[in-house]
Amino acid sequence: MSVLQPHDGTTEGSFYLAAELGTTAWGLLPNAASRPVLTVESGTVVCLDTTSHEGILPDQGRDPVKFFAEAGIHERDVLRDAVELAASAEPFDAETRGPHVVTGPVAVRGARPGDVLEVEVLRLRRRTDYGVISNRHGRGALSGEYPVPSPGHEEGLPVPAVSLVAHVDPDGRGRLPVGDGRDVRFPLAPFLGIMGVAPATDAPVHSVPPGAHGGNLDIRLLGEGARLFLPVQVAGALFYAGDPHFSQGDGEVALTAFEAPLRATLRLTLHSDAPARRLASGLAGPYAETADHYLVTGLDEDLDEAVRKATRSALTYLSERCSLPGAVALAYLSAAVDLRISQVVDQVKGVHVCLPKADLHPLLTGTASSTEQTR
């Protein structure tokens, strides 16, 4: 089994952050009062380890060595940072904080509110060959239906979580044991479920709901080669990342997807030009770019309203970038563009609109931000 322990193996970029007690936060995201663990210049490439929360949570025994041993995984193949965090005095209260572990925050020198932080995902390396997919009582798309109580379960008591350990086969595909000798196999597409900046508040920031700050977006298209654009909320931006996935289906209906740790190499670039600030102000939330699409987001507790917000953001993007009138832009969205459900399980639901680059490149106007002009 291949395991990438903290400080082991090669790292890329100018700086490396291991996922240690002094460089991570469990359950709460950085806020305006947080102190950076690292400060970098715009354009710096940073390599950071991320740790999955699955395997260390209280309902899993808060003992990853014991938890993974039940799936046949030897102690030497359990990450030391996961063991350290699980054994720490860090409190865990699901009512006041989320389950996620994030690495950071990293300050970008000169960042100010209204600027845009571009996070380019250069490389994602698996730190283990296993991970966890969980479904918990009162959570997921089928809350109240799953998990199914086992025979003899006492009525009125919470149904125990179902946490299934999945594996990575030598051919690079995921493998989920059925339990009867068969396996379900599926392709992997690693990404970071959480990438964000600190919101402009001194209050505690729960790790689960995403927002204008980014955070727990759970957009599976944000893998290697993707660029995420985050509207800066506080001086320095205070970037962080976590919630690593080996794969996820749109919707993430069980509650979690294939949660497993990654070593991420990211380039952090600050954009302070007027077009970038104007676009970020108009969208009022994260947007992104992949090899084939521009992505805009809609976030709301109500899925219908998230769809409406995503559609409005797409109209704003098409107006700002392509000078399309609203009626024409709406017709184009209806005829040719997909709205996808990012996730329905993070309190605030997410929708992302996939705008095809091939359609829009001939229409791009001079109002494009420097992020597009430099490519």
Secondary structure as the mmCIF struct_conf table of DSSP 4:
data_model
#
loop_
_struct_conf.conf_type_id
_struct_conf.id
_struct_conf.beg_label_comp_id
_struct_conf.beg_label_asym_id
_struct_conf.beg_label_seq_id
_struct_conf.end_label_comp_id
_struct_conf.end_label_asym_id
_struct_conf.end_label_seq_id
TURN_TY1_P TURN_TY1_P1 PRO A 6 HIS A 7
BEND BEND1 GLY A 9 GLY A 9
BEND BEND2 GLY A 13 SER A 14
STRN STRN1 PHE A 15 LEU A 17
HELX_RH_3T_P HELX_RH_3T_P1 LEU A 21 THR A 23
STRN STRN2 THR A 24 TRP A 26
BEND BEND3 GLY A 27 GLY A 27
STRN STRN3 LEU A 28 LEU A 29
TURN_TY1_P TURN_TY1_P2 ALA A 32 ALA A 33
HELX_LH_PP_P HELX_LH_PP_P1 SER A 34 PRO A 36
BEND BEND4 VAL A 37 VAL A 37
STRN STRN4 LEU A 38 VAL A 40
TURN_TY1_P TURN_TY1_P3 SER A 42 GLY A 43
STRN STRN5 THR A 44 ASP A 49
BEND BEND5 HIS A 53 HIS A 53
TURN_TY1_P TURN_TY1_P4 GLU A 54 ILE A 56
BEND BEND6 LEU A 57 LEU A 57
HELX_RH_3T_P HELX_RH_3T_P2 PRO A 58 GLN A 60
TURN_TY1_P TURN_TY1_P5 GLY A 61 GLY A 61
BEND BEND7 ARG A 62 ARG A 62
HELX_RH_AL_P HELX_RH_AL_P1 PRO A 64 ALA A 69
TURN_TY1_P TURN_TY1_P6 GLU A 70 GLY A 72
HELX_RH_3T_P HELX_RH_3T_P3 GLU A 75 ASP A 77
BEND BEND8 VAL A 78 VAL A 78
HELX_RH_AL_P HELX_RH_AL_P2 ARG A 80 ALA A 87
BEND BEND9 SER A 88 SER A 88
TURN_TY1_P TURN_TY1_P7 ALA A 94 THR A 96
BEND BEND10 ARG A 97 ARG A 97
BEND BEND11 PRO A 99 PRO A 99
STRN STRN6 VAL A 101 VAL A 108
TURN_TY1_P TURN_TY1_P8 ARG A 109 GLY A 110
TURN_TY1_P TURN_TY1_P9 PRO A 113 GLY A 114
STRN STRN7 VAL A 116 ARG A 126
BEND BEND12 ARG A 127 ARG A 127
BEND BEND13 ASP A 129 ASP A 129
STRN STRN8 TYR A 130 ASN A 135
TURN_TY1_P TURN_TY1_P10 HIS A 137 GLY A 138
BEND BEND14 GLY A 140 GLY A 140
TURN_TY1_P TURN_TY1_P11 ALA A 141 LEU A 142
STRN STRN9 SER A 143 SER A 143
TURN_TY1_P TURN_TY1_P12 GLY A 144 GLU A 145
STRN STRN10 TYR A 146 TYR A 146
BEND BEND15 PRO A 147 PRO A 147
HELX_LH_PP_P HELX_LH_PP_P2 VAL A 148 SER A 150
TURN_TY1_P TURN_TY1_P13 PRO A 151 GLY A 152
HELX_LH_PP_P HELX_LH_PP_P3 HIS A 153 GLU A 154
TURN_TY1_P TURN_TY1_P14 GLU A 155 GLY A 156
BEND BEND16 LEU A 157 LEU A 157
HELX_LH_PP_P HELX_LH_PP_P4 PRO A 158 ALA A 161
STRN STRN11 VAL A 162 VAL A 168
TURN_TY1_P TURN_TY1_P15 PRO A 170 ASP A 171
BEND BEND17 GLY A 172 GLY A 172
STRN STRN12 GLY A 174 PRO A 177
BEND BEND18 GLY A 179 GLY A 181
STRN STRN13 ASP A 183 PHE A 186
STRN STRN14 PHE A 191 VAL A 197
BEND BEND19 ALA A 200 ALA A 200
BEND BEND20 ASP A 202 ALA A 203
STRN STRN15 VAL A 205 HIS A 206
BEND BEND21 SER A 207 PRO A 209
STRN STRN16 GLY A 211 GLY A 211
TURN_TY1_P TURN_TY1_P16 ALA A 212 HIS A 213
STRN STRN17 GLY A 214 ASN A 216
TURN_TY1_P TURN_TY1_P17 ARG A 220 LEU A 221
BEND BEND22 GLY A 223 GLY A 223
TURN_TY1_P TURN_TY1_P18 GLU A 224 GLY A 225
STRN STRN18 ARG A 227 PRO A 231
BEND BEND23 VAL A 234 VAL A 234
TURN_TY1_P TURN_TY1_P19 ALA A 235 GLY A 236
STRN STRN19 PHE A 239 SER A 247
TURN_TY1_P TURN_TY1_P20 ASP A 250 ASP A 250
STRN STRN20 GLY A 251 GLY A 251
TURN_TY1_P TURN_TY1_P21 VAL A 253 ALA A 254
BEND BEND24 LEU A 255 LEU A 255
STRN STRN21 PHE A 258 GLU A 259
STRN STRN22 LEU A 262 HIS A 271
BEND BEND25 ASP A 273 ASP A 273
HELX_RH_AL_P HELX_RH_AL_P3 ALA A 274 LEU A 283
BEND BEND26 GLY A 285 GLY A 285
STRN STRN23 TYR A 287 GLU A 289
BEND BEND27 ALA A 291 ASP A 292
STRN STRN24 HIS A 293 ASP A 300
BEND BEND28 GLU A 301 ASP A 302
HELX_RH_AL_P HELX_RH_AL_P4 LEU A 303 CYS A 322
HELX_RH_AL_P HELX_RH_AL_P5 GLY A 326 ALA A 336
STRN STRN25 ASP A 338 GLN A 343
BEND BEND29 VAL A 344 VAL A 348
STRN STRN26 LYS A 349 PRO A 356
HELX_RH_AL_P HELX_RH_AL_P6 LYS A 357 LEU A 360
HELX_RH_3T_P HELX_RH_3T_P4 HIS A 361 LEU A 363
TURN_TY1_P TURN_TY1_P22 GLY A 366 THR A 367
HELX_RH_AL_P HELX_RH_AL_P7 SER A 370 GLN A 373
TURN_TY1_P TURN_TY1_P23 THR A 374 THR A 374
#
